[in-house]
């Protein structure tokens, strides 16, 4: 849950961003640990948004040189930044992991026009499970090697390895984009003892501002090592971009038309 005062402040900053940059926000969501469901009490609020300029902004010889992101420094634990709709749709076409997770966030701050519904509807046709598997495998491997290889480890980092590993299992089993909520992935583990250890650790993380260093959790550590070893055997596959440009162009033009009417 996002406290009402924080939600109100995020919405105020989004309105300020619209006025400052002359844009319309089409979708604003929470990303990161609060959307994943394993935030700590002092976790930042990672607010992300997609915006559109007036149509004339895109009719420029120098379009590629124009800035297509809006970024602000973190103030009062609120990290706010956004992408232009054209940039977002081009990244969507490539199965960009961040954008795919943004449009599935369970925490929505603002949603105007049909943009969000349009891209969610097109998601099954755009998304590459192969690309997703290699992204999540790389994420798990990087966090494991970077944080969980010592005699003492930052226990909260287990979740930054477990979530991508379970996302891979989802992709392998269902062949659809994995949900971003950690709780929706846990049924992919059959070991009840391991699930109990994860639940205990999750309860600690949600209660403590900073868990600090401790000895590795043997059961979780063993599971991670087995999964990473299994995934190492998967050979890279070539990724063919799907033929969805007509659909993406429709979403782009419809978003600009609708944004102009707000």
Backbone torsions as a table, in degrees:
resi	resn	phi	psi	omega
1	UNK	NA	142.2	176.1
2	UNK	-100.8	122.6	179.0
3	UNK	-54.2	143.9	-174.7
4	UNK	-59.8	-35.3	-179.6
5	UNK	-70.6	-35.2	177.4
6	UNK	-68.9	-44.3	178.2
7	UNK	-58.2	-44.6	-180.0
8	UNK	-62.7	-39.4	179.6
9	UNK	-68.3	-39.7	177.5
10	UNK	-62.9	-43.3	178.3
11	UNK	-63.9	-37.0	177.1
12	UNK	-62.8	-43.2	-179.6
13	UNK	-68.1	-33.2	176.1
14	UNK	-65.4	-43.6	177.5
15	UNK	-62.6	-38.8	177.5
16	UNK	-63.7	-39.2	179.1
17	UNK	-64.5	-40.8	177.5
18	UNK	-59.6	-45.5	-178.5
19	UNK	-68.6	-40.9	-177.2
20	UNK	-65.8	-38.9	-173.3
21	UNK	-106.3	-1.7	179.0
22	UNK	66.4	42.3	-176.8
23	UNK	-125.8	171.4	172.3
24	UNK	-120.4	129.9	178.1
25	UNK	-83.2	125.5	-178.4
26	UNK	-92.1	-32.6	-178.3
27	UNK	-154.5	134.9	174.6
28	UNK	-135.4	130.9	-174.2
29	UNK	-139.7	171.9	170.4
30	UNK	-100.1	133.9	176.7
31	UNK	-118.9	-176.3	176.4
32	UNK	75.5	-157.6	-168.1
33	UNK	-63.0	-31.1	179.6
34	UNK	-69.8	-34.8	175.7
35	UNK	-76.4	-32.8	179.9
36	UNK	-72.7	-24.9	176.8
37	UNK	96.1	18.4	174.2
38	UNK	-135.6	44.0	177.8
39	UNK	-72.2	154.2	169.7
40	UNK	-93.6	165.8	-179.5
41	UNK	-58.3	-29.5	-177.6
42	UNK	-105.0	18.5	178.1
43	UNK	-63.7	146.5	174.3
44	UNK	-65.8	163.1	170.8
45	UNK	-100.5	112.6	-175.6
46	UNK	-97.7	82.5	-178.5
47	UNK	-86.2	127.8	-178.5
48	UNK	-126.7	146.3	-178.4
49	UNK	-145.0	156.4	174.2
50	UNK	-113.0	133.8	-175.7
51	UNK	-133.4	163.1	177.7
52	UNK	-128.5	137.7	169.8
53	UNK	-83.1	167.8	168.6
54	UNK	-58.7	151.4	-173.0
55	UNK	-55.4	-34.0	-177.1
56	UNK	-62.9	-26.4	-178.8
57	UNK	-61.6	-30.4	-176.4
58	UNK	-86.4	-9.4	-178.5
59	UNK	-96.9	67.6	-174.1
60	UNK	-139.1	139.9	174.9
61	UNK	-61.8	-33.4	-177.7
62	UNK	-95.6	26.6	-176.2
63	UNK	-55.5	-42.6	-176.3
64	UNK	-67.2	-19.7	179.2
65	UNK	-90.1	-9.5	-178.5
66	UNK	-80.4	144.3	-177.3
67	UNK	-69.1	130.5	-176.3
68	UNK	-117.4	23.3	172.6
69	UNK	-135.4	153.0	172.3
70	UNK	-122.5	122.6	-175.8
71	UNK	-131.2	142.9	177.1
72	UNK	-130.0	149.8	174.8
73	UNK	-67.8	155.1	177.9
74	UNK	-69.5	124.3	177.9
75	UNK	-132.4	128.0	179.5
76	UNK	55.1	41.5	177.1
77	UNK	67.7	11.9	177.3
78	UNK	-105.3	117.9	179.0
79	UNK	-107.2	107.2	-172.0
80	UNK	-119.5	123.0	171.4
81	UNK	-157.7	162.8	-175.0
82	UNK	-148.7	168.0	179.8
83	UNK	-118.8	144.4	170.6
84	UNK	-63.8	148.3	-174.5
85	UNK	-62.3	-36.1	178.9
86	UNK	-66.3	-44.6	176.7
87	UNK	-59.2	-45.4	-177.5
88	UNK	-60.6	-44.1	-177.5
89	UNK	-70.1	-34.8	176.8
90	UNK	-66.1	-38.7	177.4
91	UNK	-70.9	-36.3	175.9
92	UNK	-58.0	-42.5	179.3
93	UNK	-56.9	-28.7	-179.8
94	UNK	-96.6	12.8	-177.9
95	UNK	59.8	38.8	179.9
96	UNK	-54.8	123.1	-174.6
97	UNK	-61.3	-39.3	-178.4
98	UNK	-63.5	-49.0	-178.3
99	UNK	-64.4	-41.5	179.1
100	UNK	-59.3	-37.6	178.1
101	UNK	-74.1	-37.5	179.8
102	UNK	-57.5	-46.2	-174.4
103	UNK	-74.4	-7.7	175.8
104	UNK	-105.4	4.1	-176.9
105	UNK	-60.1	136.7	177.0
106	UNK	-79.8	-7.5	-177.8
107	UNK	-113.1	106.6	-177.1
108	UNK	-111.3	127.2	178.1
109	UNK	-91.8	-39.5	-178.0
110	UNK	-154.2	144.2	179.5
111	UNK	-150.9	108.3	179.5
112	UNK	-124.6	158.1	-174.2
113	UNK	63.1	-178.3	-179.2
114	UNK	-92.3	8.9	-173.2
115	UNK	-53.0	-53.8	-174.7
116	UNK	-62.0	-45.2	178.9
117	UNK	-64.0	-37.2	-179.4
118	UNK	-64.0	-46.5	-177.4
119	UNK	-72.7	-34.0	176.6
120	UNK	-64.5	-37.6	179.4
121	UNK	-67.1	-33.0	-178.5
122	UNK	-85.6	-11.9	-174.6
123	UNK	-52.3	-47.1	-178.7
124	UNK	-60.3	-29.4	-179.2
125	UNK	-81.8	-25.2	-175.2
126	UNK	-91.6	-39.8	-166.1
127	UNK	-70.2	135.7	175.0
128	UNK	-102.9	112.9	177.7
129	UNK	-63.6	-35.4	178.8
130	UNK	-61.4	-46.0	177.9
131	UNK	-61.4	-41.5	179.7
132	UNK	-63.2	-41.5	180.0
133	UNK	-60.2	-45.0	-177.9
134	UNK	-72.4	-32.0	174.7
135	UNK	-63.6	-50.8	-176.6
136	UNK	-68.7	-35.6	176.1
137	UNK	-61.6	-44.5	179.5
138	UNK	-63.7	-40.8	179.0
139	UNK	-61.8	-45.7	-179.5
140	UNK	-64.2	-44.9	-178.3
141	UNK	-63.5	-43.8	-178.5
142	UNK	-63.0	-44.9	-179.8
143	UNK	-69.6	-36.5	179.6
144	UNK	-65.9	-49.5	-178.6
145	UNK	-68.3	-32.0	-176.4
146	UNK	-79.7	-26.3	-171.0
147	UNK	-130.5	-20.7	-167.2
148	UNK	-118.4	26.6	-176.1
149	UNK	-105.9	-1.7	-176.5
150	UNK	-95.5	-179.7	175.6
151	UNK	-70.3	-29.5	173.8
152	UNK	-121.9	134.2	-174.2
153	UNK	-132.4	152.4	172.1
154	UNK	-74.2	105.3	-170.8
155	UNK	-58.3	-31.2	-178.3
156	UNK	-62.8	-23.5	-178.7
157	UNK	-69.1	-16.8	176.1
158	UNK	-55.8	-35.8	-177.0
159	UNK	-72.5	-25.0	177.6
160	UNK	-79.9	-4.8	172.5
161	UNK	-107.0	-42.2	-178.1
162	UNK	-64.0	-43.6	-176.6
163	UNK	-60.4	-50.4	178.4
164	UNK	-64.3	-34.7	178.2
165	UNK	-63.9	-41.0	178.5
166	UNK	-72.0	-30.8	175.1
167	UNK	-62.1	-38.4	176.0
168	UNK	-62.2	-45.2	178.3
169	UNK	-58.3	-39.6	178.3
170	UNK	-61.7	-47.3	-178.7
171	UNK	-61.4	-39.9	179.5
172	UNK	-67.0	-38.5	-175.3
173	UNK	-82.5	-42.9	-170.6
174	UNK	-105.9	-22.0	-179.5
175	UNK	66.3	27.3	177.6
176	UNK	-132.4	160.5	178.3
177	UNK	-54.6	135.3	-178.3
178	UNK	-73.3	139.4	173.1
179	UNK	-63.6	153.0	-175.7
180	UNK	-89.1	-15.5	-179.7
181	UNK	-75.1	125.2	-177.7
182	UNK	-57.1	-38.9	-176.6
183	UNK	-62.1	-29.2	-178.5
184	UNK	-78.2	-7.3	-179.0
185	UNK	-102.1	-14.9	-171.0
186	UNK	-67.1	-22.9	179.1
187	UNK	-67.0	-10.9	179.0
188	UNK	-79.2	-3.7	174.2
189	UNK	-104.6	126.3	-178.6
190	UNK	-96.2	-15.5	-176.9
191	UNK	-79.6	108.0	-176.1
192	UNK	-66.8	-33.9	177.7
193	UNK	-65.5	-42.4	177.1
194	UNK	-63.9	-43.1	178.0
195	UNK	-60.0	-38.9	178.8
196	UNK	-64.1	-40.5	179.0
197	UNK	-66.6	-39.0	177.3
198	UNK	-65.4	-42.8	179.8
199	UNK	-62.4	-41.3	178.0
200	UNK	-61.5	-44.3	-179.5
201	UNK	-66.7	-39.1	179.4
202	UNK	-64.5	-40.4	177.5
203	UNK	-61.7	-42.0	177.7
204	UNK	-62.9	-43.2	-177.3
205	UNK	-64.8	-41.9	-178.2
206	UNK	-68.3	-22.4	-175.7
207	UNK	-94.5	-23.8	-171.5
208	UNK	-108.9	131.2	176.5
209	UNK	-58.5	-36.0	179.5
210	UNK	-149.0	116.6	-175.4
211	UNK	-75.5	-27.6	178.3
212	UNK	76.1	-167.4	-177.9
213	UNK	-94.1	146.5	176.2
214	UNK	-157.4	173.2	177.9
215	UNK	-68.6	148.8	-179.9
216	UNK	-57.7	147.8	173.2
217	UNK	-84.1	111.7	-168.4
218	UNK	-57.0	-45.2	-175.7
219	UNK	-66.2	-42.6	-179.7
220	UNK	-68.5	-40.9	179.7
221	UNK	-60.9	-44.7	-178.7
222	UNK	-64.4	-41.2	178.0
223	UNK	-60.4	-45.4	-179.4
224	UNK	-61.4	-46.2	-178.2
225	UNK	-63.1	-38.8	178.4
226	UNK	-65.2	-43.3	-178.5
227	UNK	-66.8	-43.3	179.3
228	UNK	-63.9	-38.4	177.2
229	UNK	-64.0	-41.3	179.0
230	UNK	-64.0	-41.8	-176.2
231	UNK	-73.2	-22.9	177.5
232	UNK	-61.5	-24.6	-177.4
233	UNK	-78.5	-10.5	-178.9
234	UNK	-80.0	121.7	-179.2
235	UNK	-82.1	145.2	177.9
236	UNK	-58.8	140.9	178.1
237	UNK	-113.6	148.0	177.8
238	UNK	-70.8	140.6	-176.9
239	UNK	-109.5	114.7	176.9
240	UNK	-95.6	122.4	177.5
241	UNK	-64.0	132.9	-179.6
242	UNK	-70.2	156.5	-179.3
243	UNK	-84.3	72.7	-177.1
244	UNK	-120.5	11.7	-178.6
245	UNK	-57.2	-40.4	177.3
246	UNK	-57.7	-42.1	178.7
247	UNK	-65.9	-39.7	178.3
248	UNK	-66.5	-38.8	177.7
249	UNK	-64.4	-38.2	177.6
250	UNK	-62.3	-44.6	179.3
251	UNK	-62.4	-42.8	-179.4
252	UNK	-59.6	-51.9	-177.2
253	UNK	-67.2	-39.3	178.8
254	UNK	-65.3	-39.4	179.2
255	UNK	-62.3	-42.4	-180.0
256	UNK	-66.3	-41.8	178.8
257	UNK	-63.3	-44.3	-179.0
258	UNK	-69.7	-38.7	179.5
259	UNK	-62.4	-33.7	-179.5
260	UNK	-68.5	-20.0	-177.0
261	UNK	-94.7	-4.5	-177.9
262	UNK	-76.3	NA	NA
